[in-house]
Amino acid sequence: MTILPAPHPAASLIGAPTDIGAGARGASMGPEALRVAGLQPALERHGLQVVDRGNLNGPANPWQPPVDGYRHLPEVVQWNRLVFDAVYAELQQGRLPILLGGDHCLGLGSISAVARHCAESGKALRVLWLDAHADFNTSALTPSGNVHGMPVACLCGLGPAELTELAGMPGGGPALRPQQVRQIGIRSVDAGEKRLVHEQGLEVFDMRAIDEIGMRQAMQQALAGMDDNTHLHVSFDVDFLDPGIAPGVGTTVPGGPTYREAQLCMEMIADSGRLASLDIMELNPALDVRNQTAEVAVDLVESLFGKSTLMRVPPLK
């Protein structure tokens, strides 16, 4: 007898059209490119009841130089508060929020909301950070001041209070402990950032590890230890992918996962049955070719929600 996966909860699309934390303009157009690529009907084909909440409306990008190591910190804070409120509201309604970025600094607001929700509901939290970059810079380490290179550090308590305390965690403290994060596909880390990642004990499956052990074993390890009480959040930066299949990002790094490696990654996440919130970040249509990157992203997100060549029996959890 073929066992079909359990139905997915209702999902909500939340657009966050800003490049406030990035070094190149254009990620603000990412949400619309994902819509044009057919994200909502693609998800609905897999049984999700999807509501598009439209776009959040935050401050414009002033395009100013860094101040004390941060570019646009007041505007970054405002955008992340908007994202926090929107994602938290969906979680409170039992819905699966899908944040359409926008640059990856917005992962701060999204994951802070998830962490707060998990703390209040007694859930364990696991974060998969699919990215070419560790995003673990601080104001003292960053070569650019762009906050999209800092969200994981801020979520772990390393950064300005306006961002590290965004979650308002019961009893205080940061939204995440490094032990809750698994980073996949990393291949560009600044020198000082590299030391900090090591000191903090982040579990990182960089491209050398994936080359050596394969995507299957990397994902088995990244997903290990979850149970029925685990909320799995996936923060998918499109530059995770090799630029040969995903050119439409502002920070391309050669040598990323191939199309099939990325599909296997997404399919194994789907098999876990734990996915409960999602970010799709850093899509930059201004740098894309005929919306190719948005279409690949939508294709991969379909696999996160159960697209497969054949009907498969989910593995025992």
Secondary structure, 3 states (H helix, E strand, C coil): CCCCCCCCCCEEEEEECCCCCCCCCCHHHHHHHHHHCCHHHHHHCCCCCEEEEEECCCCCCCCCCCECCECCHHHHHHHHHHHHHHHHHHHHCCCEEEEEECCHHHHHHHHHHHHHHHHHHCCEEEEEEECCECCCCCCCCCCCCCHHHCHHHHHCCCCCHHHHCCCCCCCCCCCCCHHHEEEEEECECCHHHHHHHHHHCCEEEEHHHHHHHHHHHHHHHHHCCCCCCEEEEEEEEHHHCCCCCCCCCCCCCCCCCCHHHHHHHHHHHHHHCCEEEEEEECCCHHHCCCCHHHHHHHHHHHHHCCCCCCCCCCCCC
